[in-house]
Amino acid sequence: MIAFCTHCWTEVDSEDLQCPKGGADFGNDARSYEQKLVAALRHPLPEARVRVCWLLGENRFIARDPN
């Protein structure tokens, strides 16, 4: 299964505990669900971005790009 770091979108092994590129700790992500969804708008797979757009709409979140 393909897995990605939710911070930098580097492809990682699904069993990794932290990102080999940026060092993000996969078990300690303090971001809210909405913040994670907004970050996922940069996902490298187009079909994942489509799902994120649907989820943002379903949950009536207003996507605000933090950058």
Residue frames as a rotation matrix with the C-alpha (Angstrom) as fourth column:
MET 1
0.580 0.814 0.000 0.00
0.814 -0.580 0.000 0.00
0.000 0.000 -1.000 0.00
ILE 2
-0.305 -0.629 0.715 1.26
0.568 -0.723 -0.393 3.48
0.764 0.286 0.578 -0.84
ALA 3
0.533 0.397 -0.747 1.43
0.834 -0.393 0.386 5.85
-0.141 -0.829 -0.541 2.12
PHE 4
0.058 -0.470 0.881 2.41
0.460 -0.771 -0.442 9.51
0.886 0.430 0.171 2.30
CYS 5
-0.694 -0.291 -0.658 3.69
0.712 -0.408 -0.571 11.83
-0.102 -0.865 0.491 4.99
THR 6
0.339 0.926 0.165 0.79
0.931 -0.355 0.082 14.19
0.135 0.126 -0.983 5.78
HIS 7
0.448 -0.256 -0.857 3.20
0.284 -0.868 0.408 17.09
-0.847 -0.426 -0.316 6.23
CYS 8
-0.258 -0.660 -0.705 5.41
-0.536 -0.510 0.673 17.01
-0.804 0.552 -0.222 3.11
TRP 9
0.696 0.697 -0.171 3.64
-0.570 0.393 -0.721 14.34
-0.436 0.600 0.671 0.99
THR 10
-0.377 -0.851 -0.366 6.77
-0.922 0.384 0.057 12.24
0.092 0.358 -0.929 0.60
GLU 11
0.524 0.501 -0.689 5.99
-0.455 0.848 0.272 8.59
0.720 0.171 0.672 -0.14
VAL 12
-0.336 -0.581 0.741 6.72
-0.940 0.157 -0.303 6.52
0.059 -0.799 -0.599 2.99
ASP 13
-0.759 0.090 -0.645 6.44
0.066 0.996 0.062 2.92
0.648 0.005 -0.761 4.11
SER 14
0.189 0.959 0.210 3.05
-0.231 -0.164 0.959 2.33
0.954 -0.230 0.191 5.76
GLU 15
0.633 0.012 -0.774 4.82
0.650 0.535 0.540 1.03
0.421 -0.845 0.330 8.87
ASP 16
-0.454 -0.823 0.341 7.11
0.495 -0.551 -0.672 4.06
0.741 -0.136 0.658 9.33
LEU 17
0.177 0.461 -0.869 6.66
0.979 -0.174 0.107 5.97
-0.102 -0.870 -0.482 12.58
GLN 18
0.319 -0.076 -0.945 8.13
0.089 -0.990 0.110 9.19
-0.944 -0.119 -0.309 11.24
CYS 19
0.994 0.093 -0.063 8.87
-0.042 -0.213 -0.976 10.81
-0.104 0.973 -0.208 7.90
PRO 20
0.383 -0.910 0.158 12.30
0.843 0.415 0.343 9.88
-0.377 0.001 0.926 6.56
LYS 21
-0.017 -0.363 0.932 12.54
0.756 -0.615 -0.226 13.24
0.655 0.700 0.284 4.77
GLY 22
-0.008 0.109 0.994 11.20
-0.204 -0.973 0.105 15.81
0.979 -0.202 0.030 7.24
GLY 23
-0.867 -0.431 -0.249 11.12
0.097 0.344 -0.934 13.83
0.488 -0.834 -0.256 10.48
ALA 24
-0.238 0.854 0.462 7.40
-0.853 -0.412 0.321 14.41
0.465 -0.318 0.826 11.18
ASP 25
-0.949 -0.021 0.314 6.16
-0.222 0.751 -0.621 12.09
-0.223 -0.660 -0.718 13.94
PHE 26
-0.629 0.728 -0.272 3.15
-0.186 0.199 0.962 10.22
0.755 0.656 0.010 12.54
GLY 27
-0.210 0.549 -0.809 1.85
0.793 0.580 0.187 9.31
0.572 -0.602 -0.557 16.00
ASN 28
-0.204 0.054 -0.977 1.92
0.801 -0.564 -0.199 12.84
-0.562 -0.824 0.072 17.38
ASP 29
-0.729 0.062 0.682 0.01
0.503 -0.628 0.594 15.17
0.465 0.776 0.426 15.05
ALA 30
-0.644 0.424 -0.636 -1.74
0.529 -0.353 -0.772 17.91
-0.552 -0.834 0.003 17.02
ARG 31
-0.936 0.308 -0.168 -3.53
-0.343 -0.701 0.625 19.40
0.075 0.643 0.762 14.01
SER 32
-0.214 0.947 0.241 -7.33
-0.506 0.103 -0.856 19.40
-0.836 -0.305 0.457 13.94
TYR 33
-0.061 0.315 0.947 -9.26
0.619 0.756 -0.212 17.24
-0.783 0.574 -0.241 11.48
GLU 34
0.898 0.439 -0.024 -10.04
0.276 -0.606 -0.746 20.34
-0.342 0.664 -0.665 9.43
GLN 35
0.428 -0.819 -0.381 -6.37
-0.723 -0.564 0.400 21.38
-0.542 0.104 -0.834 9.36
LYS 36
-0.418 -0.566 0.710 -5.38
-0.058 0.797 0.601 17.91
-0.907 0.210 -0.366 8.16
LEU 37
0.338 0.621 0.707 -8.00
0.726 0.306 -0.616 18.03
-0.599 0.721 -0.348 5.40
VAL 38
0.920 -0.036 -0.389 -6.82
-0.211 -0.884 -0.418 21.44
-0.329 0.466 -0.821 4.22
ALA 39
-0.034 -0.999 -0.007 -3.23
-0.691 0.018 0.723 20.17
-0.722 0.029 -0.691 4.15
ALA 40
-0.257 -0.017 0.966 -4.41
0.333 0.937 0.105 17.16
-0.907 0.349 -0.235 2.11
LEU 41
0.827 0.517 -0.221 -5.42
0.012 -0.410 -0.912 19.50
-0.562 0.752 -0.345 -0.71
ARG 42
0.287 -0.820 -0.495 -1.73
-0.942 -0.335 0.008 19.24
-0.173 0.464 -0.869 -1.66
HIS 43
0.267 -0.146 0.953 -1.84
-0.148 0.970 0.190 15.43
-0.952 -0.192 0.237 -1.86
PRO 44
-0.634 -0.638 -0.438 0.05
-0.516 -0.073 0.853 14.14
-0.576 0.767 -0.283 -4.93
LEU 45
-0.841 0.378 0.388 -2.80
0.523 0.755 0.396 11.85
-0.143 0.536 -0.832 -6.04
PRO 46
-0.837 0.520 0.170 -5.63
-0.362 -0.759 0.542 13.73
0.411 0.392 0.823 -7.81
GLU 47
-0.064 0.878 -0.475 -8.30
0.150 0.479 0.865 11.29
0.987 -0.016 -0.162 -6.62
ALA 48
-0.296 -0.100 -0.950 -7.27
0.945 0.116 -0.307 11.94
0.140 -0.988 0.060 -3.00
ARG 49
-0.983 -0.073 -0.167 -7.69
0.097 -0.986 -0.135 15.69
-0.155 -0.149 0.977 -3.52
VAL 50
-0.496 0.868 -0.034 -11.19
-0.296 -0.132 0.946 15.09
0.816 0.479 0.322 -4.94
ARG 51
0.044 0.489 -0.871 -12.13
0.694 0.613 0.379 13.08
0.719 -0.621 -0.312 -1.82
VAL 52
-0.645 -0.356 -0.676 -10.77
0.747 -0.482 -0.458 15.86
-0.163 -0.800 0.577 0.39
CYS 53
-0.921 0.361 0.143 -12.87
-0.279 -0.871 0.405 18.47
0.271 0.333 0.903 -1.43
TRP 54
-0.102 0.923 -0.371 -15.95
0.021 0.375 0.927 16.30
0.995 0.087 -0.057 -0.91
LEU 55
-0.067 0.021 -0.998 -15.15
0.923 0.381 -0.054 15.85
0.379 -0.924 -0.045 2.80
LEU 56
-0.930 -0.278 -0.240 -14.59
0.348 -0.876 -0.333 19.58
-0.118 -0.393 0.912 3.30
GLY 57
-0.664 0.740 0.107 -17.99
-0.465 -0.521 0.716 20.25
0.586 0.426 0.690 1.73
GLU 58
0.005 0.670 -0.742 -19.77
0.323 0.701 0.635 17.47
0.946 -0.243 -0.213 3.62
ASN 59
-0.118 -0.157 -0.980 -18.44
0.989 0.068 -0.130 18.80
0.087 -0.985 0.147 6.91
ARG 60
0.770 0.485 0.415 -19.15
0.522 -0.853 0.029 22.38
0.368 0.194 -0.909 5.86
PHE 61
0.193 -0.813 -0.549 -15.56
0.679 -0.293 0.673 23.39
-0.709 -0.502 0.496 6.52
ILE 62
0.994 -0.053 -0.091 -14.24
-0.100 -0.741 -0.664 26.51
-0.032 0.669 -0.742 4.89
ALA 63
0.498 -0.862 0.094 -10.79
0.867 0.497 -0.037 25.65
-0.015 0.100 0.995 3.55
ARG 64
0.947 -0.316 -0.053 -8.29
-0.310 -0.946 0.092 28.29
-0.079 -0.071 -0.994 4.55
ASP 65
0.558 -0.823 -0.108 -4.80
0.513 0.444 -0.735 27.85
0.653 0.355 0.670 3.19
PRO 66
0.791 -0.241 -0.563 -2.44
0.489 -0.304 0.817 28.59
-0.368 -0.922 -0.123 6.08
ASN 67
-0.243 -0.968 0.067 0.32
0.800 -0.161 0.578 29.74
-0.549 0.193 0.813 3.70
